[in-house]
Amino acid sequence: MNASYVSIPRDLTKVKSKIIFNLTKRQLVCFSLGALFSVPAFFLMKHITGNISTSTLGMMFVAMPFFFFAMYERNGQKPEVVLKHIYEAKIKRPGVRPYKTNNYYAALKRYADAERDIENVIMYSEAMKEEKPKGGYETLDDFF
């Protein structure tokens, strides 16, 4: 006689009870809501556009968020939990860096750029000066 073995997962939190059609209660609710909103949207768009292909695409567009909330799960977290974490991390409590490093090489580059700008100003002002007469000052403005 051969015995049949059934594998049982060690983590029982991942086991979900199925209700109808091998779907969980959450999936049934989300799929029902998706059908509740998308089927009337299909008929409304079919009446407005008269095109079944466009209406079908619109129906799928309306139903997709419900299917997403029914099926998506990341690291054991439902989409609303993931969205809540993203909201808290980005909007409610944005990460503020309390300490900002001062890059030494960037400071040296700023200093070199400032020196070059000063030298350019000095060279420009010397080039723009008029030559002074060799015999003395012609006006009182030249003296000061």
Phi and psi in degrees as a GROMACS rama.xvg file:
@    title "Ramachandran Plot"
@    xaxis  label "Phi"
@    yaxis  label "Psi"
@TYPE xy
-101.017  136.495  ASN-2
-94.4677  142.756  ALA-3
-92.3442  136.773  SER-4
-114.78  141.207  TYR-5
-118.546  127.429  VAL-6
-79.0531  132.785  SER-7
-115.286  126.324  ILE-8
-67.8899  145.697  PRO-9
-73.2946  -35.6344  ARG-10
-94.0067  103.516  ASP-11
-79.2496  -6.0151  LEU-12
-72.4934  -22.4871  THR-13
-81.663  -12.1935  LYS-14
-80.1431  126.088  VAL-15
-117.782  138.447  LYS-16
-79.9774  132.139  SER-17
-96.0852  142.921  LYS-18
-107.049  -69.3045  ILE-19
-130.069  141.769  ILE-20
55.6645  29.9125  PHE-21
60.192  34.5492  ASN-22
-115.932  147.91  LEU-23
-78.9821  169.345  THR-24
-62.1229  -39.8563  LYS-25
-62.3026  -44.4394  ARG-26
-65.5938  -39.9637  GLN-27
-62.0965  -43.8509  LEU-28
-64.8077  -46.3886  VAL-29
-66.5759  -41.4792  CYS-30
-65.7394  -37.9095  PHE-31
-65.0317  -43.5813  SER-32
-64.0309  -39.2317  LEU-33
-60.5252  -43.7682  GLY-34
-67.8238  -37.1879  ALA-35
-62.5885  -35.7326  LEU-36
-91.695  -34.0169  PHE-37
-82.1861  -33.9185  SER-38
-66.1351  -47.3407  VAL-39
-62.3559  -34.2709  PRO-40
-63.8229  -38.1716  ALA-41
-60.267  -49.9299  PHE-42
-67.5574  -34.8687  PHE-43
-65.0646  -45.6676  LEU-44
-68.4201  -34.0383  MET-45
-65.0492  -38.7082  LYS-46
-68.052  -39.4003  HIS-47
-75.8328  -49.7202  ILE-48
-90.4079  -31.2468  THR-49
77.6831  2.70005  GLY-50
-110.83  122.918  ASN-51
-72.9553  -35.7893  ILE-52
-63.063  -45.4961  SER-53
-64.1496  -40.0666  THR-54
-65.4751  -38.3099  SER-55
-66.1839  -43.3253  THR-56
-62.6871  -40.0967  LEU-57
-64.2522  -39.8578  GLY-58
-63.337  -42.2788  MET-59
-65.2161  -38.2258  MET-60
-63.2515  -38.8469  PHE-61
-70.8418  -36.601  VAL-62
-81.9435  -22.5278  ALA-63
-56.7124  -44.5444  MET-64
-59.5503  -35.677  PRO-65
-68.3268  -41.3865  PHE-66
-65.542  -37.6696  PHE-67
-60.7817  -47.4995  PHE-68
-68.5897  -22.5515  PHE-69
-79.8043  -38.8587  ALA-70
-105.133  -28.63  MET-71
-73.5699  137  TYR-72
-154.568  126.61  GLU-73
-123.27  122.697  ARG-74
52.4904  37.9395  ASN-75
77.4166  9.24428  GLY-76
-112.128  139.079  GLN-77
-75.3059  163.256  LYS-78
-60.5093  -36.0936  PRO-79
-66.2205  -32.4737  GLU-80
-70.4711  -42.2627  VAL-81
-62.8503  -44.5711  VAL-82
-63.894  -35.912  LEU-83
-64.3576  -42.2666  LYS-84
-65.2329  -40.031  HIS-85
-64.7775  -42.7694  ILE-86
-60.3683  -45.5126  TYR-87
-66.1488  -37.669  GLU-88
-75.0974  -34.4342  ALA-89
-97.3788  -34.6246  LYS-90
-112.085  -54.1174  ILE-91
-68.8294  -46.6225  LYS-92
-129.332  75.2972  ARG-93
-66.9252  145.094  PRO-94
-72.2246  114.962  GLY-95
-106.848  125.388  VAL-96
-79.8142  116.123  ARG-97
-72.6332  -21.9516  PRO-98
-125.157  127.511  TYR-99
-116.244  124.216  LYS-100
-74.3082  150.661  THR-101
-107.353  112.017  ASN-102
-71.8304  118.781  ASN-103
-63.7733  -39.8327  TYR-104
-69.8877  -33.5121  TYR-105
-67.3117  -37.0348  ALA-106
-65.3912  -40.9222  ALA-107
-64.4362  -38.7713  LEU-108
-65.5016  -42.0281  LYS-109
-61.892  -40.3236  ARG-110
-64.5043  -43.4521  TYR-111
-65.135  -40.2026  ALA-112
-63.6519  -41.1698  ASP-113
-64.3488  -42.2913  ALA-114
-62.6178  -41.7902  GLU-115
-63.5331  -40.5242  ARG-116
-64.6512  -39.6573  ASP-117
-64.9552  -43.9901  ILE-118
-61.4878  -39.3441  GLU-119
-64.4536  -40.2249  ASN-120
-65.1943  -42.3258  VAL-121
-65.4075  -44.518  ILE-122
-63.7186  -39.2776  MET-123
-66.4275  -42.1564  TYR-124
-68.9795  -34.7648  SER-125
-69.8159  -35.6922  GLU-126
-69.2631  -28.8424  ALA-127
-85.4751  -11.2075  MET-128
-69.962  145.954  LYS-129
-83.9222  152.325  GLU-130
-73.1926  135.748  GLU-131
-83.5929  144.493  LYS-132
-67.1871  148.756  PRO-133
-79.2826  -21.7803  LYS-134
-82.1474  -12.7586  GLY-135
145.973  -165.028  GLY-136
-93.5707  131.526  TYR-137
-83.3514  -38.2261  GLU-138
-128.097  169.829  THR-139
-70.4452  -26.9324  LEU-140
-65.2326  -34.0824  ASP-141
-68.4614  -29.6603  ASP-142
-68.0258  -40.4721  PHE-143
